[in-house]
Amino acid sequence: MKTKLIALFAIILSYGANCQTVGKPYDNPANVFGSNFGDFFISMLGNQHYDMALKFTSKESIQKFGAKKVLESYTSYDYNYKLKVKSIVKVNDMYIVKFTTNEFATGKFKEMRVVIENDSCKIVLQDLKIFK
């Protein structure tokens, strides 16, 4: 019995040693709670969580355009399509995430710029547009 308990304890410890450590939930644009940052961000807009979306907007964008203008652009954004990540490229401190989408029955590429601030992905707006 004692040998079986020792063997069981050794097995449990070996499984624990092989577990991967999980990073912060919002620090990877390719994986935000099992989805990607683009889908996560668009779902906040679709559910009218504009204040939460503002929290995932880069400081640079808020300083450039102002929080009020950014919120206005979020409330008027049209988001009736699915995104599929095609590539993620890191350029300096910014990630450029490219998506394919079928917007209005037309296949398109969309590009989102993302930075990591305070262990979270944050969107970088260009001319108050989410996608380039």
Residue frames as qw, qx, qy, qz and C-alpha x, y, z in Angstrom:
[[0.000, 0.885, 0.465, 0.000, 0.00, 0.00, 0.00],
 [0.314, -0.792, 0.099, 0.514, 2.81, 2.39, 0.90],
 [0.414, -0.131, 0.603, 0.670, 4.53, 1.69, -2.43],
 [0.218, 0.617, 0.667, 0.357, 1.33, 2.43, -4.36],
 [0.126, -0.936, -0.258, 0.202, 0.89, 5.77, -2.57],
 [0.381, -0.593, 0.339, 0.623, 4.49, 6.75, -3.33],
 [0.363, 0.160, 0.697, 0.597, 4.03, 5.79, -7.01],
 [0.091, 0.803, 0.570, 0.148, 0.76, 7.75, -7.19],
 [0.248, -0.882, -0.043, 0.398, 2.42, 10.78, -5.58],
 [0.416, -0.337, 0.514, 0.671, 5.33, 10.57, -8.06],
 [0.292, 0.454, 0.699, 0.468, 2.90, 10.43, -11.00],
 [0.038, -0.918, -0.391, 0.060, 1.02, 13.48, -9.74],
 [0.333, -0.754, 0.189, 0.533, 4.26, 15.41, -9.32],
 [0.422, -0.071, 0.625, 0.653, 5.47, 14.45, -12.79],
 [0.206, 0.693, 0.615, 0.316, 2.25, 15.72, -14.37],
 [0.180, -0.937, -0.180, 0.238, 2.57, 18.98, -12.46],
 [0.441, -0.527, 0.369, 0.625, 6.13, 19.43, -13.70],
 [0.360, 0.174, 0.681, 0.613, 5.06, 19.09, -17.35],
 [0.143, 0.835, 0.523, -0.096, 2.27, 21.68, -17.18],
 [0.377, 0.421, 0.144, 0.812, 2.82, 24.84, -19.13],
 [0.120, -0.469, -0.401, 0.778, 2.58, 28.12, -17.33],
 [0.227, 0.743, 0.568, 0.274, -0.21, 30.27, -18.62],
 [0.266, 0.142, -0.021, 0.953, 0.51, 33.93, -19.38],
 [0.217, 0.316, 0.347, -0.856, -1.77, 36.81, -18.71],
 [0.489, 0.469, 0.731, -0.079, -5.19, 36.34, -20.35],
 [0.395, 0.880, 0.217, -0.152, -4.93, 39.42, -22.59],
 [0.246, -0.759, 0.415, 0.436, -1.24, 39.54, -23.57],
 [0.354, -0.097, 0.801, 0.473, -1.36, 37.51, -26.79],
 [0.432, 0.347, -0.114, -0.825, -3.30, 38.88, -29.80],
 [0.435, 0.130, -0.800, -0.393, -3.67, 35.37, -31.23],
 [0.506, -0.303, -0.806, 0.045, -5.25, 33.91, -28.09],
 [0.223, -0.246, 0.349, -0.876, -7.58, 35.82, -25.81],
 [0.565, 0.004, 0.630, -0.532, -9.62, 33.28, -23.86],
 [0.573, 0.182, 0.792, 0.103, -9.67, 30.83, -26.77],
 [0.485, 0.811, 0.326, 0.045, -10.41, 33.43, -29.42],
 [0.557, 0.213, 0.045, 0.801, -8.31, 36.14, -31.02],
 [0.152, -0.380, -0.287, 0.866, -8.11, 39.77, -30.00],
 [0.166, -0.038, -0.423, -0.890, -10.03, 40.96, -33.09],
 [0.444, -0.408, -0.734, -0.313, -13.06, 38.79, -32.31],
 [0.403, -0.450, -0.589, 0.537, -12.80, 39.71, -28.62],
 [0.085, -0.242, -0.053, 0.965, -12.74, 43.43, -29.41],
 [0.293, -0.145, -0.531, -0.782, -15.55, 43.28, -31.99],
 [0.429, -0.444, -0.786, -0.028, -17.70, 41.28, -29.54],
 [0.222, -0.416, -0.440, 0.765, -17.38, 44.13, -27.00],
 [0.151, 0.143, -0.211, -0.955, -18.67, 46.55, -29.63],
 [0.382, -0.212, -0.752, -0.494, -21.43, 44.16, -30.68],
 [0.447, -0.508, -0.713, 0.185, -22.60, 43.85, -27.08],
 [0.057, -0.862, -0.134, -0.486, -22.40, 47.63, -26.64],
 [0.710, -0.593, -0.100, 0.368, -19.62, 47.50, -24.02],
 [0.441, 0.805, -0.030, 0.396, -18.05, 50.67, -25.35],
 [0.339, -0.861, 0.328, -0.192, -16.43, 51.64, -22.04],
 [0.844, -0.288, 0.425, 0.152, -14.75, 48.24, -21.88],
 [0.753, 0.512, 0.199, 0.362, -13.60, 48.60, -25.49],
 [0.091, 0.938, -0.169, 0.287, -12.08, 51.96, -24.54],
 [0.630, -0.656, 0.416, -0.002, -10.02, 50.15, -21.87],
 [0.801, -0.001, 0.496, 0.335, -8.57, 47.99, -24.65],
 [0.472, 0.841, 0.088, 0.249, -7.63, 51.04, -26.73],
 [0.695, 0.058, -0.187, 0.692, -4.01, 52.18, -26.66],
 [0.277, -0.724, -0.222, 0.591, -3.03, 55.27, -24.69],
 [0.258, -0.174, 0.427, 0.849, -1.51, 56.65, -27.87],
 [0.017, -0.445, -0.710, -0.546, -4.87, 56.49, -29.69],
 [0.264, -0.786, -0.540, 0.143, -6.79, 58.03, -26.81],
 [0.325, -0.598, 0.006, 0.733, -4.27, 60.87, -26.52],
 [0.212, -0.002, 0.553, 0.805, -4.32, 61.42, -30.29],
 [0.171, -0.414, -0.641, -0.624, -8.11, 61.49, -30.79],
 [0.333, -0.242, 0.358, -0.838, -9.59, 61.94, -27.30],
 [0.171, 0.107, 0.947, -0.249, -11.77, 59.48, -25.41],
 [0.474, 0.484, 0.369, -0.637, -15.02, 61.13, -26.51],
 [0.498, 0.545, -0.424, -0.525, -14.22, 60.84, -30.25],
 [0.124, 0.238, -0.961, -0.062, -13.06, 57.25, -29.82],
 [0.302, 0.253, 0.816, -0.424, -16.31, 56.30, -28.05],
 [0.525, 0.554, 0.072, -0.642, -18.33, 58.02, -30.79],
 [0.402, 0.458, -0.690, -0.391, -16.50, 56.01, -33.45],
 [0.041, -0.057, 0.987, -0.146, -17.15, 52.78, -31.52],
 [0.427, 0.380, 0.607, -0.552, -20.89, 53.45, -31.28],
 [0.576, 0.615, -0.074, -0.534, -21.15, 54.06, -35.03],
 [0.026, -0.438, 0.853, 0.283, -19.01, 51.09, -36.11],
 [0.861, 0.177, -0.110, -0.465, -20.65, 48.45, -38.36],
 [0.118, -0.463, 0.875, -0.076, -19.51, 44.94, -37.41],
 [0.848, 0.127, 0.225, -0.462, -21.66, 42.32, -39.11],
 [0.772, 0.455, -0.440, -0.051, -18.98, 39.84, -40.19],
 [0.905, -0.387, 0.103, 0.144, -16.68, 37.12, -38.85],
 [0.131, 0.850, -0.510, -0.025, -12.92, 37.50, -38.66],
 [0.986, -0.055, 0.033, 0.157, -10.37, 34.77, -39.29],
 [0.305, -0.812, 0.402, 0.293, -6.72, 35.39, -38.40],
 [0.846, 0.518, -0.085, 0.095, -4.39, 34.87, -41.35],
 [0.695, 0.251, -0.305, 0.601, -1.13, 36.24, -39.96],
 [0.421, -0.901, -0.060, 0.090, 0.43, 38.08, -37.07],
 [0.659, 0.418, -0.156, 0.606, 3.64, 40.04, -37.58],
 [0.477, -0.774, -0.174, 0.378, 5.54, 41.84, -34.85],
 [0.460, 0.621, 0.019, 0.634, 7.07, 45.14, -35.95],
 [0.069, 0.457, -0.422, 0.780, 9.03, 46.79, -33.12],
 [0.150, 0.030, 0.756, -0.637, 6.54, 46.94, -30.22],
 [0.607, 0.253, 0.089, -0.748, 3.44, 46.56, -32.40],
 [0.421, 0.111, 0.891, 0.126, 1.65, 43.50, -33.73],
 [0.434, 0.273, -0.313, -0.799, 0.00, 43.71, -37.13],
 [0.452, 0.144, 0.862, -0.176, -2.82, 41.17, -37.19],
 [0.323, 0.190, -0.515, -0.771, -4.26, 40.39, -40.63],
 [0.515, 0.219, 0.728, -0.395, -7.73, 38.90, -40.95],
 [0.113, -0.132, -0.725, -0.667, -9.85, 37.56, -43.76],
 [0.327, 0.330, 0.588, -0.663, -13.55, 38.27, -43.69],
 [0.120, 0.382, 0.778, 0.484, -16.60, 37.87, -45.85],
 [0.065, 0.449, 0.332, -0.827, -18.09, 41.33, -45.56],
 [0.536, 0.541, 0.088, -0.642, -21.28, 41.83, -47.59],
 [0.906, 0.287, 0.311, -0.005, -20.58, 38.63, -49.56],
 [0.535, 0.775, -0.277, 0.192, -17.18, 39.92, -50.63],
 [0.866, -0.249, -0.151, 0.407, -13.93, 38.38, -49.40],
 [0.116, 0.917, -0.166, 0.344, -11.69, 41.04, -47.89],
 [0.668, -0.019, -0.449, 0.593, -8.50, 41.41, -45.90],
 [0.296, -0.908, -0.056, -0.292, -8.56, 43.56, -42.79],
 [0.604, 0.237, -0.454, 0.611, -5.58, 44.65, -40.72],
 [0.508, -0.834, -0.154, -0.151, -5.59, 45.53, -37.02],
 [0.400, 0.515, -0.495, 0.574, -2.67, 47.08, -35.18],
 [0.756, -0.606, -0.228, -0.097, -2.19, 45.95, -31.59],
 [0.232, 0.586, -0.578, 0.519, 0.30, 46.88, -28.85],
 [0.679, -0.387, -0.592, 0.197, 0.87, 45.31, -25.45],
 [0.047, -0.566, 0.277, -0.775, 0.40, 47.83, -22.62],
 [0.457, -0.353, 0.540, -0.612, 0.23, 46.78, -18.97],
 [0.236, -0.077, 0.969, -0.022, 0.12, 43.07, -19.93],
 [0.520, 0.532, 0.592, -0.310, -2.92, 43.59, -22.17],
 [0.364, 0.289, 0.583, 0.667, -3.50, 43.82, -25.90],
 [0.128, 0.713, 0.292, -0.624, -4.67, 47.27, -26.90],
 [0.573, 0.601, 0.462, 0.311, -5.81, 48.39, -30.31],
 [0.246, -0.390, 0.153, 0.874, -4.02, 51.23, -32.08],
 [0.435, 0.745, 0.480, -0.155, -6.51, 53.31, -34.04],
 [0.328, -0.081, 0.408, 0.848, -5.65, 54.94, -37.34],
 [0.208, -0.122, -0.308, -0.920, -7.96, 57.80, -38.31],
 [0.544, -0.044, 0.462, -0.699, -10.55, 56.49, -35.80],
 [0.822, 0.191, -0.382, -0.378, -10.82, 53.24, -37.78],
 [0.808, -0.384, 0.432, -0.110, -10.44, 49.86, -36.13],
 [0.821, 0.104, 0.461, 0.321, -9.19, 48.22, -39.29],
 [0.073, -0.568, 0.396, 0.718, -6.89, 49.55, -41.96]]
